[in-house]
Amino acid sequence: MNLLSALAPTSVPTDPVEGITGRVAFSAAVKAVRAAAEAQAELVRLLDPNVGKHLDRSA
């Protein structure tokens, strides 16, 4: 019996590369969403500076 199965005998074996790939993909998606939000905010500021002051960014 290996140490991992002794610590968590009910765990399902997973591929470690799959977990790493998922984390990298999630991080890339988060960065893409942040970049898109920053680009939209910059576009609003460029179009009309007064609109940016009254824009509801929580939506």
N, C-alpha and C positions, 0 to 999 in steps of 0.2 A: 504494500500500500504506500503510495507516495504521500508527501506532506500535504499537497493541495487537497487530495481527496479525504485526507484525515481531518483537515480543517473545515471543509465544506463538502460533506459526502453527497449532498443533494444537488450540487451544482452541475450544470450542463456543460460539457466541454465545448469551448469556443476556439475559433482560430484567432490567435493574437494579431495577425496581420489585418484581419477583417476589422477588428476593433480600432486599430491605429488608422486604417483607411477611413473609417467612419468619423473618427475625431477630426482628421485633417479635412474631410469634406465639410463637416459642420463648421469648423473654423473658417474655411474659405467662404461658405455661404453667409456667415455672420459679417465678415469683412465686406462682402459684396453688398449686403443690405445697408451697412453703415456708409459705404462709399456712395451708394445711390441716394441715400438721404442727404448726405452732405452736398452732392451735386444738385439736388432739387432745391435745397436751401440757398445755394449760391446762385442758381438760376433766378429764384424769386428776388434775391437782393439785386441782381443785375437788371432785371426787368423794371422794377420799381422799388426803390429803397423804402418808401412809406408802406408798401404792402407787407414787407418783411416784418415790420414792427407790429402789425395787427394779425399776423398769421397764427392760427392755432396749430402748433406743432405737435400737440398730443394726439391728433387724429391719425 
